[in-house]
Amino acid sequence: MNTGYKLIGKCLEKDYCDSLFQKINDTYLEYQKDTITIAGGVSGHLNCVLGEESLLIKKYLSETTCLQEIANFFKINLEDYYLSIGCNVNLPGSKLQHIHIDGDFNEESFILNIPLIDTTKLNGAIKIIPDSHLEQRTYLQYLLSGISRFTQQIESKQGHGLIRSSNVWHRGTPNQSSQLRPMLSIVLYRLDSPYCKDAMEVDSKHMKGKIRFRDNWYLASSFSRRLQEYIYVYFPALHSFTRIIKSLLGSRDIL
């Protein structure tokens, strides 16, 4: 039985990581000059669209054993899955994310995270709770289970992979360094999953053109969701309270 995550070896070469990091950093500097608001800016955790770089990443990954290591560890057949390429950017001065899983527990996907620079406790290494993917829990059940005491912070080397189940409870941590910390997020969606159809539709647009930023789950186009981001960041106890209420009402939404 696996713990729901594993550090693996090198997936991308240093030269490419350095080059892509610089491109993302340059894009962010340009974004700062713009007046467009993107959800995630308050918390300091942005989604980054890699455009045509996605195709290059797929090519490089195909030349390694990293994807097969996911298949071996989680005992899946890669032919049953669709590969989607994304990127999360942890900004300097970011806030602690709320603990969560990625998506619906019953639609498990598998994720390969690759940092473009060394990821440390200083610049916001991910926190993961081992074995937390083995049982479906509401947020209240998570609190009562006491599993948070097993939390581990996972540091990783530039270009090396961290593979994990989408059902592992985890959170992003504050980036206390002076530079942004990009992390590639390569997701394997089962072909018969509703998430797969959504990912294919999104990728048809995002795998073209230049690197750019986009909304995370808060949605800048919605005033209520922008307000939600402020509340979650500056009043975390209120956020936890709403999650407990959702749990008591039987909601499957654990965010």
Stockholm file with secondary structure:
# STOCKHOLM 1.0

chainA/1-255         MNTGYKLIGKCLEKDYCDSLFQKINDTYLEYQKDTITIAGGVSGHLNCVLGEESLLIKKYLSETTCLQEIANFFKINLEDYYLSIGCNVNLPGSKLQHIHIDGDFNEESFILNIPLIDTTKLNGAIKIIPDSHLEQRTYLQYLLSGISRFTQQIESKQGHGLIRSSNVWHRGTPNQSSQLRPMLSIVLYRLDSPYCKDAMEVDSKHMKGKIRFRDNWYLASSFSRRLQEYIYVYFPALHSFTRIIKSLLGSRDIL
#=GR chainA/1-255 SS CCCSEEEEEECSCHHHHHHHHHHHHHHHHHHHHSCCCCTTTTTTEEEEECTTHHHHHHHHHHTSSHHHHHHHHHTCCGGGEEEEEEEEEECBTCCCCCCBCSSCTTSCCEEEEEESSCBCTTTTCEEECTTGGGSCCCHHHHHHHTGGGGCEEECBCTTEEEEEETTSCEECCCBCSSSCEEEEEEEEEETTSHHHHHHHHHHHHHTSSSCEEECCTTCTTCHHHHHHHHHHHHCHHHHHHHHHHHHHTTCSCCC
#=GC SS_cons         CCCSEEEEEECSCHHHHHHHHHHHHHHHHHHHHSCCCCTTTTTTEEEEECTTHHHHHHHHHHTSSHHHHHHHHHTCCGGGEEEEEEEEEECBTCCCCCCBCSSCTTSCCEEEEEESSCBCTTTTCEEECTTGGGSCCCHHHHHHHTGGGGCEEECBCTTEEEEEETTSCEECCCBCSSSCEEEEEEEEEETTSHHHHHHHHHHHHHTSSSCEEECCTTCTTCHHHHHHHHHHHHCHHHHHHHHHHHHHTTCSCCC
//
